[in-house]
Amino acid sequence: MKPKQLEVISPAGATLHLFYWSPPNSDVTSSSDLPAILLIHGLASNARMWDGVAVNMCHQGYQVACVDLRGHGRSSKPDDGYDFATISVDLDYVLQDLTKNFSPNWAKPLIAGQSWGGNVVLDFAASRPWSLRGAILVDGGILQLSDQFPEWERCAELLAPPVFEQLLPEVLEERIRQTHPDWPETGIQGLLANFIVTAQGFVAPNLTFTRHMIILQHLWRHKPSELYSKITAPTLILTARSANSAGNPSDKDGQIALAKKCIPKCEAQWLESDHDIHAQHPDILSSVIIGRDIAGFFS
């Protein structure tokens, strides 16, 4: 199953690349009782990391779209606009375009975000509660970097992306497969899509170091705890528990408890997984989301 590829031009100065998955044997312009779902990737990642989840949900009748946020994947790479407010404007136009061209369900979809993408979803849900049916935070959206790193300089020092050596594409792929032996092929290919091949034949991150650090600083400044009380959409928090997941479990527990206290309809579930739940366990993740939808959680 191959997705359609679309481009949306945001008035905030970016051309956004989308992958659109339509249910088999369906009229994509028709309305359905099932909500549409928009999938948002994490920092230095890309839309293809969601391929496994998108295919699973599409086969169950859901319309699915995955977007490369500005600076990432196949989207344009402007020098600015990496703050949460501007990214929300980008998503506004993505949803308007999907609503116009495919289905009215895109006017109020489920929106899932992983890692930094979870913070993007949380911010969007707080500022535009009328624009989504439910929020799904996938090992992201609940941790405050400034709690762990009171000083930005310390955060920048420890969380800066690695500087890549001169690495051939085949060597990178071999390392990825060795490091992630239990990942399905969709996850491997999604991870490989985080990189480009330079004119010299070596691999480099698709997101430049400078833009990565700009986004990281906006993430460091982001305060999820100040946004929970503004969330009205049903919110599902799915957190990873393993040595390779992000954040301290006790810190996550504290934020989850606060989110449940402040958000009128909020549930959380731990999953045994690495940080990239969507790439490592797309079957499990899509089943959890579909199960909550069938149970009426997002109604």
Secondary structure, DSSP 8 states (H G I E B T S, - for coil): ---EEEEEEETTTEEEEEEEE--TT--TTS--SS--EEEE--TT--GGGGHHHHHHHHHTT--EEEEE-TTSTTS---SS--SHHHHHHHHHHHHHHHHHHT-GGGGS-EEEEETHHHHHHHHHHHH-GGG-SEEEEES-SS--HHHH-SSHHHHHHHHS-----S--HHHHHHHHHHH-TT--HHHHHHHHTTEEE-TTS-EEESS-HHHHHHHHHHHHH--GGGTGGG--S-EEEEEE-STTSSS-HHHHHHHHHHHHHHSSSEEEEEESS-S-HHHH-HHHHHHHHHHHHHTTTT-
